[in-house]
């Protein structure tokens, strides 16, 4: 991730032929970036935020064109489910079979606990099977998950807690259950 302080901004471009007719444009180390908005007010607001970040001395990422603070915020949105899948992907090829089963079992067991407080899943058995057999099994990723698992996996993706919120989780320490099977 290369960062640069060399940022230039252009005026907002109006494009009446587009649904999002107002475009904010800027360059980071000579690489052009842009975002489109429905209204001129939204475009002006975004441009002002970017200019403020540059004036405050924030470096911008040359790849995404975003200021460092926005990039950090995006990274903090990584959820437990995404992190667990990344971990499986990283470890899978260099891990023996029994250890793979143990990892899949452990992650399938803990993942339903790292969801938003009050989130309710339909079928604990189907969710567990989907997590163990597909989400935590890199070999299974070559094909789509079974139809009955798809809804449960989508539920986990939607309700999985961002990693950045783990410190504020007091209900775990108090022994409260974060999700309830219905």
Secondary structure, 3 states (H helix, E strand, C coil): CCEECCEEECCCEECCCCCCCEEEEEEECCEEEEEEECCHHHHHHHHHHHHHHHHCCCCEECCCCCEHHHHHHHHCCCEHHHHHHHHHHHHHHHCCHHHHHHHHHHHHHHHCCCECCCEEECCHHHHHHHHHHHHCCHHHHHCCCCHHHHHHHHHHHHHECEHHHHHHCCCCCCCCCCEEEC
